[in-house]
Every structure is written in structure tokens, then in C-alpha cells.
Amino acid sequence: MLTGETHQGIFDLSFFKLIPNITIMAPKDFKELEDMMEFAIKLKSPVLIRYPRGGEAKEKFKTHFKIQLKRSEILTIGNDVTILAIGNQVRKAMNIYQKLKQANINAEVINARFLKPFDKYTVQKSIVKTKFVVTIEDNTLIGGLGTEVKSLIAEKKLQNIIVKSYGYPDVFVEHGSVKELEKKYKIDENTICNDVKETIKLKKKKKMNKNYKSSKILSYSNKQQ
């Protein structure tokens, strides 16, 4: 929710996360919201379900897997990049997936569902495979989804992982439409998509250079023999 400096809803995921034993969820659409409400009633412990202002996106999700505690939802399988999104940003992630697919980039899109407790297992398995993770949230970057992923990488001592986090910076965001502010803070669909393409391009170039150097060393060793 972005309604000016005195009524911003971009901090709630982060500050509620400090509360012990709380479960924090954010649904991708109305159907998942209904499922989360039913799940919350059965859980019988403190639950926060975060849903921002506005309705659903025009494009509908065809599948809705059962809500399970601490379990995210894998929407697409890919090897080039992991796109982890939460709440209404999941639709944006899927739109980016489609654009990347046209550029022959295979993204693995994960609907986080839970910010707390966070699904470390699924996310770790994906980013170890792709070596490149993008997080998208309509929340401050401090203490949000991006922070969870970076903490996971540090905790598990994962090596050579590229991380790009998209969310709102550590400022009081001024009044404006969601589209205007997303573009201003470079968390709009096109910006993220172009960033991913450029990173993949550099990643492949680096790999090619590494392979080339390795082949030269091997060739040199063979000549010495």
C-alpha cells in the first residue's frame, strides 16, 4: 500500500517479523487469500495475512496448491535464475518469466507465501542450482524477503551466488501511484527484466572466458608433455 508518507504500508512485513511465534503470509491473489484465511483459523496461533490495496491482476493464476506451513510454491522450473516473490509481486514475477522465456532464459519462479517461517529448504535448493536469485517485494528492503535470502546464503555458507533484491529503499516514500513509484525506485517489471538479462549475459561471458582460459592451460600442459 502506498498512500503517502503518513500512511505507508511498506514496513509491516518487516516490523511484524520481530514478534515471536507469529506466522506471516502474503497471498498472490484472492483465491490464495481465502485459502490462507482457512489455514490461519486451523493453525490456532498468531497469524498476519498481508494483502495490499487494489484488486487482482487481469491475468489469473490457474493453479493453487494447498497451503502448508513453511512451504513456498514452485510455479515454474528453470536453471538460469531463481525469481522469488511474495504477495501481489508474484504476478509481476510471472510476467518477467514470460519475457525472459522469449529471450531463451529459463527462470524458476517461486511464490514465497510465508515470510515467517521462511521456506529455507526450497529456496536453498533452487539457488544452489541457478546460482542467481532475484527477490521481489512491495516492502522495505530492510528485514523483508531479500534479507531472508541473504541471511540464508550466509547461514548455509553458499558460494558464488548472485543476489539482486527489489523493494523499497530505507526512505519515506512520497505519494504517487504504484506504477509511478515502482518506476521511480526501479522495481518495475521492465527494469527487473532488463537487469536479469544483463546479469545472465555477463554471467555467461564470464563462464566462457573461464572455460577459454582453462582450455589454454590444458593445451599448454599437453604441449609440455
C-alpha positions as CSV (number, residue, x, y, z in Angstrom):
1,M,0.0,0.0,0.0
2,L,1.4,3.4,-1.0
3,T,-0.7,6.3,0.1
4,G,1.9,8.9,1.1
5,E,4.4,9.4,3.9
6,T,1.9,9.1,6.8
7,H,0.0,6.0,5.6
8,Q,2.6,3.8,4.0
9,G,2.1,0.0,4.1
10,I,5.7,-0.9,3.1
11,F,7.1,-1.6,6.6
12,D,4.6,-4.0,8.1
13,L,6.2,-7.3,6.9
14,S,9.5,-6.3,8.4
15,F,8.3,-5.0,11.8
16,F,5.8,-7.7,12.5
17,K,8.5,-10.3,11.8
18,L,10.1,-9.3,15.1
19,I,7.2,-10.9,17.0
20,P,8.0,-14.4,18.4
21,N,5.8,-17.3,17.2
22,I,4.0,-15.2,14.6
23,T,3.2,-16.6,11.1
24,I,3.4,-14.0,8.3
25,M,1.8,-14.8,4.9
26,A,1.1,-12.8,1.8
27,P,-1.2,-14.3,-1.0
28,K,-0.7,-14.0,-4.7
29,D,-4.4,-13.5,-5.4
30,F,-7.9,-13.6,-3.9
31,K,-8.2,-17.4,-4.1
32,E,-4.9,-17.8,-2.2
33,L,-6.1,-15.2,0.3
34,E,-9.2,-17.4,1.0
35,D,-7.0,-20.5,1.4
36,M,-4.7,-18.6,3.8
37,M,-7.6,-17.4,5.9
38,E,-8.9,-21.0,6.3
39,F,-5.3,-22.2,7.1
40,A,-4.9,-19.4,9.7
41,I,-8.1,-20.5,11.6
42,K,-6.9,-24.0,11.8
43,L,-3.4,-23.0,12.9
44,K,-4.6,-21.6,16.2
45,S,-1.6,-19.3,16.7
46,P,-0.9,-15.6,15.9
47,V,-1.1,-15.0,12.1
48,L,-0.7,-12.0,9.9
49,I,-2.0,-12.1,6.4
50,R,-0.8,-9.1,4.4
51,Y,-2.9,-8.1,1.4
52,P,-2.4,-4.6,-0.1
53,R,-5.0,-2.3,-1.5
54,G,-6.3,-2.9,-5.0
55,G,-7.8,-5.9,-6.8
56,E,-6.3,-8.8,-8.6
57,A,-4.3,-8.6,-11.8
58,K,-6.1,-9.2,-15.1
59,E,-4.1,-12.4,-15.7
60,K,-5.4,-15.2,-13.4
61,F,-3.4,-18.0,-11.8
62,K,-4.7,-21.4,-12.9
63,T,-3.2,-23.4,-10.1
64,H,-3.4,-23.1,-6.4
65,F,-1.5,-25.7,-4.3
66,K,-2.6,-26.5,-0.8
67,I,-1.3,-24.1,1.9
68,Q,1.2,-25.8,4.1
69,L,3.1,-24.2,7.0
70,K,6.6,-23.0,5.9
71,R,6.1,-24.2,2.4
72,S,6.5,-22.0,-0.7
73,E,5.0,-22.8,-4.1
74,I,7.2,-23.5,-7.2
75,L,5.4,-22.1,-10.2
76,T,7.9,-22.7,-12.9
77,I,11.1,-24.8,-13.3
78,G,14.2,-23.2,-14.6
79,N,18.0,-23.3,-14.5
80,D,19.2,-19.8,-15.2
81,V,17.7,-17.7,-12.4
82,T,15.5,-18.1,-9.3
83,I,12.8,-15.4,-9.0
84,L,11.4,-15.4,-5.5
85,A,8.4,-13.1,-5.0
86,I,5.8,-12.6,-2.3
87,G,2.2,-11.4,-2.3
88,N,1.0,-9.4,-5.3
89,Q,4.5,-9.3,-6.7
90,V,4.2,-13.0,-7.7
91,R,2.2,-11.9,-10.8
92,K,5.0,-9.5,-11.7
93,A,7.4,-12.4,-11.3
94,M,5.4,-14.5,-13.8
95,N,5.2,-11.6,-16.3
96,I,9.0,-11.3,-16.1
97,Y,9.3,-15.1,-16.5
98,Q,7.4,-14.8,-19.8
99,K,9.6,-12.0,-21.1
100,L,12.7,-13.9,-20.1
101,K,11.5,-17.0,-21.8
102,Q,11.3,-15.1,-25.1
103,A,15.0,-14.3,-24.6
104,N,15.7,-18.0,-24.1
105,I,16.3,-17.5,-20.3
106,N,14.7,-20.2,-18.1
107,A,13.6,-18.8,-14.8
108,E,12.4,-20.7,-11.8
109,V,9.6,-18.7,-10.2
110,I,8.8,-19.3,-6.5
111,N,5.8,-17.9,-4.7
112,A,7.3,-17.5,-1.2
113,R,3.9,-17.4,0.6
114,F,5.5,-17.3,4.0
115,L,7.9,-14.6,5.2
116,K,7.9,-16.2,8.6
117,P,8.5,-19.1,9.0
118,F,10.6,-18.9,5.8
119,D,10.9,-21.9,3.5
120,K,14.7,-22.2,3.5
121,Y,14.8,-25.7,2.1
122,T,13.0,-25.0,-1.2
123,V,14.8,-21.6,-1.8
124,Q,18.2,-23.1,-1.0
125,K,17.7,-26.0,-3.4
126,S,16.7,-23.6,-6.2
127,I,19.5,-21.0,-5.7
128,V,22.2,-23.7,-5.4
129,K,21.0,-24.9,-8.9
130,T,20.7,-21.5,-10.6
131,K,23.5,-19.5,-8.7
132,F,21.4,-16.4,-9.3
133,V,18.4,-15.3,-7.2
134,V,16.1,-12.3,-7.6
135,T,13.8,-11.2,-4.8
136,I,10.7,-9.0,-5.4
137,E,8.6,-7.5,-2.7
138,D,6.4,-4.4,-2.1
139,N,8.0,-3.9,1.2
140,T,11.1,-2.1,2.5
141,L,14.3,-4.0,1.7
142,I,15.3,-3.9,5.3
143,G,14.1,-7.0,7.1
144,G,12.0,-8.3,4.2
145,L,12.2,-11.1,1.7
146,G,15.6,-10.1,0.4
147,T,17.0,-10.0,3.9
148,E,15.8,-13.6,4.5
149,V,17.5,-14.8,1.3
150,K,20.8,-13.1,2.2
151,S,20.7,-14.5,5.7
152,L,20.1,-18.0,4.3
153,I,23.1,-17.7,2.0
154,A,25.3,-16.5,4.9
155,E,24.0,-19.2,7.2
156,K,24.5,-22.1,4.8
157,K,27.8,-20.6,3.6
158,L,26.7,-20.8,-0.1
159,Q,29.3,-19.7,-2.5
160,N,29.2,-17.8,-5.8
161,I,25.5,-16.8,-5.6
162,I,24.4,-13.6,-7.4
163,V,21.7,-11.8,-5.4
164,K,19.5,-8.9,-6.6
165,S,16.8,-7.6,-4.3
166,Y,14.0,-5.4,-5.5
167,G,11.9,-3.5,-3.0
168,Y,11.6,0.0,-1.4
169,P,14.7,1.7,0.0
170,D,15.2,3.0,3.5
171,V,13.2,6.2,3.0
172,F,9.7,7.6,3.5
173,V,8.2,7.1,0.0
174,E,6.3,10.1,-1.3
175,H,2.7,10.0,-2.6
176,G,2.1,8.6,-6.0
177,S,0.5,5.7,-8.0
178,V,2.0,2.3,-7.6
179,K,3.3,2.3,-11.2
180,E,4.9,5.8,-10.7
181,L,6.7,4.8,-7.6
182,E,7.8,1.4,-8.8
183,K,9.4,3.1,-11.8
184,K,11.0,5.7,-9.6
185,Y,12.6,3.1,-7.3
186,K,13.4,0.8,-10.2
187,I,11.3,-2.1,-9.1
188,D,9.0,-2.1,-12.1
189,E,8.7,-5.1,-14.4
190,N,10.8,-3.8,-17.3
191,T,13.7,-2.7,-15.1
192,I,13.9,-6.0,-13.3
193,C,13.6,-8.0,-16.6
194,N,16.4,-6.0,-18.2
195,D,18.6,-6.3,-15.1
196,V,18.2,-10.1,-15.2
197,K,19.0,-10.2,-18.9
198,E,22.1,-8.2,-18.4
199,T,23.3,-10.2,-15.5
200,I,22.7,-13.5,-17.3
201,K,24.7,-12.1,-20.3
202,L,27.6,-11.1,-18.0
203,K,27.4,-14.4,-16.2
204,K,27.7,-16.4,-19.5
205,K,30.5,-14.2,-20.7
206,K,32.5,-14.8,-17.5
207,K,31.9,-18.5,-17.8
208,M,33.1,-18.5,-21.4
209,N,36.3,-16.6,-20.5
210,K,36.9,-19.0,-17.7
211,N,36.5,-22.0,-20.0
212,Y,38.7,-20.4,-22.6
213,K,41.5,-19.8,-20.0
214,S,41.1,-23.4,-18.8
215,S,41.4,-24.8,-22.3
216,K,44.5,-22.7,-22.9
217,I,46.2,-24.1,-19.8
218,L,45.2,-27.6,-20.7
219,S,46.6,-27.1,-24.3
220,Y,49.8,-25.7,-22.9
221,S,50.2,-28.6,-20.5
222,N,49.7,-31.1,-23.4
223,K,52.4,-29.3,-25.4
224,Q,54.8,-29.6,-22.5
225,Q,54.3,-33.4,-22.4
